[in-house]
């Protein structure tokens, strides 16, 4: 059956003049600085969460991240065989610099995402065989095979539609001051300090954004961000430490937001470093860790144990996926069986992150009981990420929030060892059976069969200890009481288009 999805109704159209100016500039304290503003090069949230507000895609996740809705495309059709997607763009679209947004820009952006030499998520879009643009408002995408999660792929931040002339004309200028079609435009990027956005009067959605601008301010120390929020130096902050939630929530001038999330915290294991290439050693680590006590001490009851790489409540999450129980004797026996003695671990942690610094200290103490020495190395945020990508670590705490609703994206990025670009989230984990299951689930159209495949993937990854799962938790942000609708959806996107500041 031919599938047709209608577009959103518009209250008005911006081509006749700029929207009414938003009121107020929202200052947000964040823990990480941005590295890239080119969507095909990005994988860290510090970059993604800013780009989400300056870019737009053909389609996007709904506000509550429960489905897909139109964005730049007002409607689309899917062929009976599931291999042809035809999108109709909204009339009169423009980029934030006022230049027209055409179907040719869509073709350019998606082909660049698929084929770019350094494109982080290019493999997800390898299924695209051809893109035709019969006119300026029509995009026809041909796939090599029906791909069940493809529509959700197009809602990924990396699939942002960019102006071809700006990217190809002066890329260096574009990379420093990118142009998009989102609700805000980037006007200044002061590395190590802040990114300044202002409202995009050309944004397609009438009467949005409500703010005149946004400043993302780099404040790496958790406690400093809290103090700045309390003093009114910032209007909002992200990553409230668990141990400060109750305190801030009792302040009448501050609202704490514990939004439902797809967040999972974990500890990356570098499988390319001996002896962590031995599953017995990885299992020994899992059994030597008292996860319940870590969660209780670190999250103050706001976290729950992670038993799968898929977030609790996510599509195809298996609540009954097996987990490892704390057992020091079994941990020691596994190390002995693997012939490992006097194991020393280089544990790299982000300096200033109170939660992860606490995890590091607790882990150091617990693993010492199994005869394992943990050396804690603190690095600045950007340095930690470089260290992880380069593989110059043994273990390192990290977290993931989903970018698309379908589990395919995270599964491929975290577990597909055949993808040489991301190397299983830089753990270097590689199990051919899992690789094959990922490929099969991507094209399976029967929902129950897909679910069974993802149950198998979750089980095998857990048996292999691809990483050490820590906990699931809500997003934990806070804002001053004069800020309205400061909301982060389960995919991690800050819905700043509708945020207000009195």
C-alpha positions in Angstrom: 0.0 0.0 0.0 1.3 3.5 -0.8 2.0 5.5 2.4 1.2 9.2 2.4 1.9 11.5 5.4 0.5 15.0 5.4 2.3 18.1 6.6 1.8 20.4 9.5 -0.6 23.3 9.1 1.0 26.7 9.3 -0.4 29.6 11.2 1.4 31.9 8.8 4.4 32.1 6.5 7.5 34.0 7.0 8.4 34.9 3.4 6.3 38.1 3.7 8.5 39.5 6.5 10.4 38.5 9.7 8.5 37.0 12.6 7.9 39.1 15.7 11.2 39.3 17.6 11.6 36.9 20.5 12.0 38.3 24.0 15.1 37.7 26.1 18.4 35.9 25.7 18.7 32.6 27.5 22.1 31.9 29.0 22.8 28.2 29.6 25.7 26.8 31.6 27.0 23.5 30.1 29.8 21.2 31.0 31.4 20.7 27.6 32.7 22.9 24.9 31.9 22.3 21.2 34.5 20.9 18.8 32.7 20.7 15.4 29.7 22.5 13.9 29.6 20.4 10.8 26.9 17.8 11.3 28.6 15.0 9.4 31.7 15.2 11.7 29.9 15.3 15.0 29.2 12.6 17.6 29.4 14.3 21.0 26.3 15.9 22.6 27.9 19.2 23.2 28.0 19.8 19.5 24.7 18.0 18.7 22.6 20.0 21.2 23.7 23.3 19.7 23.3 22.2 16.1 19.8 20.9 16.8 18.7 24.6 17.2 20.5 26.0 14.1 19.7 23.2 11.7 16.6 21.4 10.3 16.0 18.1 8.5 13.5 16.8 6.1 11.7 15.2 9.1 12.1 15.4 12.9 11.2 13.5 16.0 8.1 14.7 17.7 8.4 16.8 20.9 8.0 13.8 23.1 10.1 11.6 20.7 7.4 9.1 20.2 7.2 9.4 16.4 8.3 11.2 13.3 6.7 14.4 12.0 7.4 16.8 9.1 10.1 19.4 9.2 11.4 20.9 6.0 9.3 18.4 4.1 5.6 19.0 4.4 4.7 15.5 3.1 6.2 12.3 1.7 5.2 9.1 0.0 6.8 5.7 0.3 6.5 3.2 -2.6 4.9 -0.2 -2.2 8.3 -1.9 -2.2 9.6 0.4 0.5 12.6 1.5 -1.7 11.5 4.9 -3.0 10.8 7.9 -0.8 9.4 11.1 -2.4 9.4 14.2 -0.3 7.7 17.5 -1.0 9.4 20.5 0.5 7.5 23.4 2.0 7.0 26.4 -0.2 9.4 29.4 0.2 12.0 27.8 2.5 15.2 29.7 3.2 18.4 29.3 5.2 19.2 31.6 8.1 21.1 33.9 5.8 18.0 34.4 3.7 19.2 32.3 0.7 16.7 29.9 -0.8 16.6 26.3 0.4 16.0 24.0 -2.6 15.8 20.3 -3.3 19.3 20.4 -4.7 20.5 21.4 -1.2 18.8 18.3 0.2 20.5 16.1 -2.5 23.9 17.7 -1.7 23.6 17.3 2.1 22.5 13.7 2.0 25.1 12.6 -0.5 27.8 14.4 1.4 26.6 12.7 4.6 26.7 9.3 2.8 30.0 9.8 1.0 32.1 12.2 3.1 35.5 10.8 3.9 35.2 11.7 7.6 31.4 11.4 7.9 30.8 9.7 11.3 27.3 8.3 10.4 27.9 7.7 6.7 27.4 4.0 6.9 23.8 4.5 8.0 23.1 6.1 4.7 24.9 3.7 2.5 21.5 2.2 1.6 20.8 5.3 -0.6 21.6 4.5 -4.2 20.3 7.6 -5.9 18.7 11.0 -5.2 16.7 12.8 -7.9 15.4 16.4 -7.8 12.8 16.8 -10.6 12.1 20.4 -9.3 13.1 22.7 -6.5 10.5 21.3 -4.1 10.7 17.6 -4.8 13.3 15.1 -3.6 13.2 11.4 -4.7 15.4 9.0 -2.7 16.1 5.5 -4.0 17.3 2.8 -1.6 19.1 -0.4 -2.5 16.7 -2.3 -0.3 13.7 -1.6 2.0 15.2 -0.3 5.3 12.8 -0.3 8.2 14.4 2.6 10.2 15.2 4.8 7.2 12.7 7.5 8.0 14.0 7.8 11.5 17.5 8.1 10.0 16.4 11.3 8.3 15.5 12.8 11.6 19.2 12.4 12.8 21.1 15.6 13.4 23.7 14.5 10.9 21.0 14.6 8.1 20.7 18.4 8.5 20.1 20.2 5.2 22.9 22.6 4.5 23.4 25.3 1.8 25.5 23.8 -1.0 27.0 27.1 -2.1 28.2 28.0 1.4 29.7 24.6 2.2 31.5 24.3 -1.2 32.3 28.0 -1.6 34.3 28.6 1.6 34.3 25.6 3.8 36.6 27.1 6.5 34.2 30.1 6.9 31.2 27.8 7.0 32.8 25.5 9.6 33.4 28.4 12.0 30.0 30.1 11.4 27.7 27.5 9.9 24.4 28.3 8.2 21.3 26.2 8.7 17.5 26.3 8.5 16.7 26.0 12.2 15.1 28.3 14.6 18.3 30.1 15.5 21.5 31.2 13.7 25.0 31.1 15.0 26.5 34.6 15.3 29.6 34.0 17.4 31.7 31.0 18.5 34.2 31.9 21.2 36.0 28.6 21.7 36.6 27.8 25.4 33.9 30.3 26.3 30.5 30.3 24.6 28.5 30.0 21.5 26.0 32.8 20.8 22.8 32.2 18.8 20.1 34.7 17.7 16.6 34.0 16.4 16.3 33.2 12.8 13.6 35.4 11.3 13.5 33.2 8.2 12.5 30.1 10.2 9.6 28.3 8.5 7.5 27.7 11.7 5.5 30.9 12.3 5.9 32.8 15.6 8.9 30.8 16.7 11.3 31.0 18.3 10.1 32.8 21.4 13.6 33.8 22.5 15.7 36.6 20.9 18.8 34.5 21.4 20.7 31.7 23.3 24.1 31.6 24.8 25.7 28.2 25.5 28.4 29.0 28.1 31.2 26.6 28.8 31.4 26.0 32.6 33.1 22.6 33.1 32.9 22.4 36.8 29.6 21.2 38.1 29.6 23.1 41.4 30.6 26.4 39.5 27.5 25.9 37.2 25.3 25.5 40.3 26.7 28.7 41.9 26.2 30.6 38.7 22.6 29.5 38.5 21.9 30.4 42.1 23.5 33.8 41.5 21.5 34.4 38.3 24.7 34.6 36.2 23.1 31.9 34.0 19.4 31.4 33.4 19.7 27.6 33.1 22.2 24.8 33.6 22.5 21.2 32.4 23.8 18.2 34.2 22.8 19.1 37.7 24.9 16.8 40.1 22.7 14.2 41.7 23.7 15.4 45.1 22.5 19.0 44.4 19.1 18.1 43.0 17.2 18.3 46.3 18.9 21.6 47.3 18.1 23.3 44.0 14.6 22.0 44.0 14.0 23.6 47.4 15.0 27.1 46.1 11.9 29.0 45.1 13.8 30.9 42.4 14.9 27.7 40.6 13.0 24.9 38.9 14.7 21.5 38.5 13.7 19.5 35.4 14.0 15.7 35.6 12.9 15.0 32.0 12.4 11.4 30.8 15.5 10.4 28.9 17.2 7.8 26.7 20.4 8.4 28.7 22.6 5.5 29.7 25.9 5.9 31.6 28.5 3.3 31.1 32.2 2.6 31.2 34.0 2.1 27.9 36.5 -0.7 27.7 39.3 -0.6 25.1 39.3 -4.1 23.7 42.5 -3.4 21.7 44.5 -3.2 24.9 45.6 -6.4 26.5 44.3 -8.1 28.6 40.9 -6.5 27.9 40.7 -8.4 24.6 40.0 -11.4 26.8 36.3 -11.8 27.7 37.2 -13.5 31.0 39.0 -10.3 32.1 36.0 -8.1 31.1 33.6 -10.5 33.0 35.9 -10.3 36.0 35.6 -6.5 36.0 31.8 -6.8 35.7 31.7 -9.2 38.7 34.2 -7.2 40.8 32.0 -4.1 40.6 29.3 -3.6 43.2 27.0 -1.7 40.8 24.1 -1.2 43.3 26.3 0.6 45.8 27.8 2.8 43.0 24.3 3.8 41.9 23.1 4.4 45.4 26.2 6.6 46.2 26.3 8.5 42.9 22.7 9.0 41.8 20.9 9.4 45.2 18.2 7.1 44.0 17.6 8.8 40.7 19.4 6.1 38.7 18.5 2.5 37.9 20.9 -0.3 37.0 21.6 -0.6 33.2 21.2 -4.2 32.0 21.3 -3.4 28.2 22.9 -0.9 25.8 19.3 0.0 24.8 17.8 2.5 27.3 15.1 1.4 29.6 11.7 2.0 27.8 13.4 2.3 24.4 12.2 0.4 21.4 12.9 -3.3 21.8 14.5 -2.9 25.2 14.6 -6.2 27.1 13.9 -5.6 30.8 14.9 -9.3 31.4 18.3 -9.1 29.7 20.8 -10.8 32.0 23.1 -8.8 34.3 26.2 -9.5 36.3 26.0 -10.0 40.1 28.7 -8.7 42.4 30.9 -11.7 43.2 34.6 -11.1 44.2 35.5 -14.8 44.3 34.3 -15.4 40.8 36.0 -12.3 39.6 39.3 -13.5 41.1 38.8 -16.9 39.6 38.2 -15.5 36.1 41.4 -13.4 36.3 43.3 -16.5 37.4 41.8 -18.5 34.6 43.0 -15.8 32.1 46.5 -15.9 33.7 46.2 -12.2 34.7 48.0 -11.0 37.8 48.7 -7.6 39.2 46.4 -5.9 36.7 46.7 -2.2 36.5 44.0 -0.1 34.7 44.4 3.4 33.3 41.1 5.0 34.0 40.5 8.3 32.2 37.9 10.6 33.6 36.6 14.1 32.8 37.9 16.6 35.3 35.2 18.6 37.1 32.5 16.1 36.5 31.5 15.3 40.1 29.5 12.2 39.3 32.2 10.6 37.2 35.0 11.5 39.6 33.0 9.8 42.3 32.5 6.7 40.1 36.2 6.6 39.5 37.0 6.6 43.2 34.4 4.0 44.0 35.6 1.8 41.2 39.2 2.2 42.4 38.2 1.0 45.8 36.1 -1.9 44.7 38.5 -3.3 42.1 41.3 -3.1 44.6 39.5 -5.9 46.5 39.9 -8.1 43.5 43.6 -7.3 43.3 43.3 -4.8 40.5 45.0 -1.4 40.6 43.2 1.6 39.1 45.2 4.7 38.2 42.8 7.7 37.8 43.8 10.2 35.1 41.8 13.4 35.0 41.6 15.3 31.7 39.6 18.2 30.3 36.5 17.3 28.3 37.9 17.7 24.8 41.1 15.9 25.8 39.1 13.0 27.2 37.2 12.6 23.9 40.4 12.8 21.8 41.9 10.1 24.1 38.8 7.8 23.6 38.8 8.3 19.8 42.6 7.6 19.6 42.2 4.5 21.8 44.8 5.8 24.3 42.8 4.5 27.4 41.9 1.3 29.2 38.6 2.4 30.8 36.7 5.6 30.7 33.2 6.6 31.9 30.8 8.0 29.3 27.2 8.3 28.5 24.9 8.0 25.5 21.6 9.6 24.6 19.7 8.3 21.5 19.4 10.6 18.5 16.8 8.6 16.7 13.8 6.6 17.9 14.8 3.3 16.2 17.5 1.3 18.0 19.4 0.7 14.7 21.6 3.9 15.0 22.9 3.2 18.5 23.3 -0.5 17.8 25.4 0.2 14.8 27.5 2.9 16.4 28.1 1.0 19.6 28.3 -2.7 18.5 29.0 -3.0 14.8 32.7 -3.9 14.6 32.6 -3.9 10.8 32.2 -0.1 10.8 35.8 1.1 10.7 34.8 4.8 11.2 33.5 4.5 14.8 35.0 1.2 15.9 32.1 0.3 18.2 32.1 3.6 19.9 35.8 3.4 20.0 35.8 0.3 22.3 37.1 -1.8 19.3 34.6 -4.5 20.2 34.0 -6.8 17.2 31.7 -9.9 17.1 30.8 -11.1 13.6 27.6 -12.7 14.9 26.5 -9.3 16.2 27.5 -7.6 13.0 25.4 -9.9 11.0 22.4 -9.5 13.3 22.6 -5.7 13.0 22.6 -5.9 9.2 19.6 -8.4 9.2 17.6 -6.3 11.7 18.0 -3.2 9.6 16.1 -4.7 6.7 13.6 -6.9 8.6 10.1 -5.6 8.2 8.3 -8.0 10.6 8.3 -6.2 13.9 8.3 -9.4 16.1 11.2 -10.8 14.2 13.1 -7.5 14.5 12.4 -7.5 18.2 13.8 -11.1 18.6 16.9 -10.0 16.7 17.5 -7.1 19.1 16.9 -9.3 22.1 19.7 -11.6 20.8 22.0 -8.6 20.2 21.4 -7.3 23.7 22.1 -10.7 25.2 25.3 -11.4 23.2 26.7 -7.9 23.9 26.1 -8.4 27.6 27.7 -11.8 27.5 30.7 -10.3 25.7 30.8 -7.4 28.1 31.2 -4.9 25.3 31.3 -2.2 28.0 30.4 -2.0 31.6 26.8 -0.7 32.0 26.2 1.7 34.9 22.8 3.2 35.1 19.8 4.8 33.4 18.7 8.2 34.7 16.5 11.1 33.7 18.0 14.3 32.2 18.7 16.6 35.1 18.6 20.3 34.3 17.6 23.4 36.1 16.4 26.9 35.2 15.6 30.1 36.9 11.9 30.6 37.7 11.5 33.3 35.1 12.3 30.8 32.3 9.4 28.9 30.8 9.3 25.5 29.0 13.0 24.6 29.4 12.5 21.1 28.2 14.8 18.3 26.9 13.1 15.5 25.1 14.1 11.8 25.5 16.4 12.1 22.4 18.4 14.8 24.2 17.1 17.7 22.1 16.5 20.9 23.9 13.2 22.3 22.6 14.4 25.9 22.8 12.1 27.1 20.0 9.3 27.3 22.6 11.3 28.3 25.6 10.6 31.8 27.1 12.3 34.2 29.4 10.6 37.0 31.2 
